[in-house]
Amino acid sequence: MDYKTIDNIIFVRIDKDEEILTSIQHICKKENILSGYFQGIGACGEVIVSTYQPEADDFTDHKKTGMLELVSLMGNITIGDDESPVLHSHASFSYLNDSDELSMIAGHLTKATVRYTAEITIVPVKNEIERMVDPATGINVWKFEH
């Protein structure tokens, strides 16, 4: 992994066999980024995307391996209870299925290992965004002080 900051935007290259979220987390800690957002594209070899199941209050994981084009990665960075950055991201991946037809897998990104490269941009923001449990849904949402 390597990265460079230009005009307050961090341009990141993540290399073969590196995990995307781990790499972003590493940069956030190193650069003291507690809030912001990120996006990216690339090619992965193994991914886990998850789908929230409200009835079970849990996620179902979907693992996929092979040549997976990272069509879109979007996520945000908020400050955790322990003052560390928390990542929340969703991603879409395309791949050829067994019939050589284009298919997709998408959802909450849990893990993505790079097969060739990934190109990520991170945009830090000055003010910190925290999270809180929404009493109506029981999920963590953005918390704003007014």
C-alpha positions as CSV (number, residue, x, y, z in Angstrom):
1,M,0.0,0.0,0.0
2,D,1.1,3.5,-0.7
3,Y,-0.6,6.9,-0.5
4,K,-0.2,10.6,-1.1
5,T,-2.2,13.6,0.1
6,I,-3.1,16.2,-2.5
7,D,-5.3,19.2,-1.5
8,N,-6.5,17.4,1.7
9,I,-7.6,14.3,-0.3
10,I,-5.7,11.1,0.4
11,F,-5.1,9.0,-2.7
12,V,-4.4,5.4,-1.8
13,R,-3.1,2.5,-3.9
14,I,-3.7,-0.9,-2.2
15,D,-1.6,-3.7,-3.6
16,K,-2.1,-7.4,-4.3
17,D,-3.1,-9.6,-1.3
18,E,-3.8,-6.5,1.0
19,E,-7.2,-6.1,2.6
20,I,-9.0,-2.9,1.7
21,L,-10.7,-2.0,5.0
22,T,-7.6,-2.9,7.1
23,S,-5.5,-0.5,4.8
24,I,-8.0,2.3,5.2
25,Q,-8.1,1.8,8.9
26,H,-4.3,1.9,9.1
27,I,-4.2,5.2,7.2
28,C,-7.0,6.7,9.4
29,K,-5.0,5.9,12.5
30,K,-1.7,7.0,11.1
31,E,-3.1,10.3,9.8
32,N,-5.4,10.9,12.8
33,I,-8.6,10.8,10.7
34,L,-11.6,10.5,12.9
35,S,-14.3,11.5,10.5
36,G,-14.7,11.6,6.7
37,Y,-15.6,9.5,3.7
38,F,-14.0,7.3,1.1
39,Q,-14.6,5.8,-2.3
40,G,-12.8,3.4,-4.6
41,I,-12.5,1.0,-7.5
42,G,-10.3,-2.0,-8.2
43,A,-10.0,-5.7,-8.6
44,C,-10.3,-8.2,-5.8
45,G,-9.8,-11.9,-5.3
46,E,-11.9,-12.6,-2.2
47,V,-14.7,-10.6,-0.7
48,I,-17.3,-10.9,2.0
49,V,-20.4,-8.7,1.8
50,S,-23.1,-8.8,4.4
51,T,-26.8,-8.3,4.5
52,Y,-28.5,-7.0,7.6
53,Q,-31.3,-9.3,8.8
54,P,-33.5,-7.1,11.1
55,E,-35.5,-10.1,12.5
56,A,-32.3,-11.7,13.8
57,D,-30.6,-8.4,14.5
58,D,-27.5,-9.8,12.8
59,F,-25.8,-9.9,9.4
60,T,-25.7,-12.8,6.9
61,D,-22.3,-13.0,5.2
62,H,-21.8,-13.8,1.5
63,K,-18.3,-14.9,0.5
64,K,-17.2,-14.8,-3.1
65,T,-13.8,-15.6,-4.6
66,G,-12.4,-15.3,-8.1
67,M,-11.9,-12.3,-10.4
68,L,-14.1,-9.6,-8.8
69,E,-14.2,-6.1,-10.3
70,L,-14.7,-3.6,-7.5
71,V,-17.3,-1.5,-9.3
72,S,-18.0,0.9,-6.5
73,L,-16.9,1.3,-2.9
74,M,-18.4,4.0,-0.7
75,G,-18.1,4.5,3.0
76,N,-17.8,6.8,5.9
77,I,-15.5,7.3,8.9
78,T,-16.9,8.2,12.3
79,I,-15.3,8.4,15.7
80,G,-15.9,5.3,17.9
81,D,-16.5,5.1,21.7
82,D,-12.8,4.5,22.2
83,E,-11.8,7.6,20.1
84,S,-10.7,5.4,17.2
85,P,-12.0,5.6,13.6
86,V,-15.0,3.4,12.7
87,L,-15.5,2.5,9.1
88,H,-19.0,1.8,7.6
89,S,-18.9,0.8,3.9
90,H,-20.9,-0.7,1.1
91,A,-19.5,-2.2,-2.1
92,S,-20.6,-3.6,-5.5
93,F,-18.6,-6.3,-7.3
94,S,-19.1,-7.7,-10.8
95,Y,-17.9,-11.1,-11.9
96,L,-18.5,-13.7,-14.6
97,N,-20.8,-16.5,-13.4
98,D,-20.5,-20.2,-14.4
99,S,-22.5,-19.4,-17.6
100,D,-20.0,-16.7,-18.5
101,E,-22.7,-14.1,-17.8
102,L,-22.0,-10.9,-15.9
103,S,-23.3,-11.1,-12.3
104,M,-23.0,-8.8,-9.2
105,I,-22.7,-9.2,-5.5
106,A,-23.2,-6.1,-3.3
107,G,-23.9,-5.1,0.3
108,H,-22.2,-4.1,3.5
109,L,-18.5,-4.6,3.0
110,T,-17.0,-6.9,5.6
111,K,-13.7,-7.9,3.9
112,A,-12.1,-7.4,0.5
113,T,-8.7,-8.7,-0.5
114,V,-7.1,-7.1,-3.5
115,R,-6.2,-9.3,-6.5
116,Y,-4.4,-6.7,-8.6
117,T,-4.9,-3.2,-7.3
118,A,-7.4,-0.9,-5.6
119,E,-7.6,2.8,-5.9
120,I,-9.2,4.6,-3.0
121,T,-9.7,8.2,-2.1
122,I,-10.2,9.3,1.5
123,V,-11.6,12.7,2.3
124,P,-11.1,13.7,6.0
125,V,-13.4,16.3,7.5
126,K,-12.5,18.7,10.4
127,N,-15.4,18.1,12.7
128,E,-15.8,14.7,14.3
129,I,-19.0,12.7,13.7
130,E,-20.0,10.3,16.4
131,R,-22.5,7.4,16.4
132,M,-25.4,6.6,18.7
133,V,-28.0,3.8,18.9
134,D,-31.3,4.8,17.4
135,P,-34.0,3.8,19.9
136,A,-36.5,3.3,17.1
137,T,-34.4,0.8,15.1
138,G,-31.7,-0.3,17.5
139,I,-28.9,0.4,14.9
140,N,-26.0,2.8,15.1
141,V,-26.7,6.0,13.3
142,W,-24.9,9.4,13.1
143,K,-25.1,11.6,16.1
144,F,-25.2,15.3,15.7
145,E,-24.7,17.9,18.4
146,H,-26.8,21.0,17.7
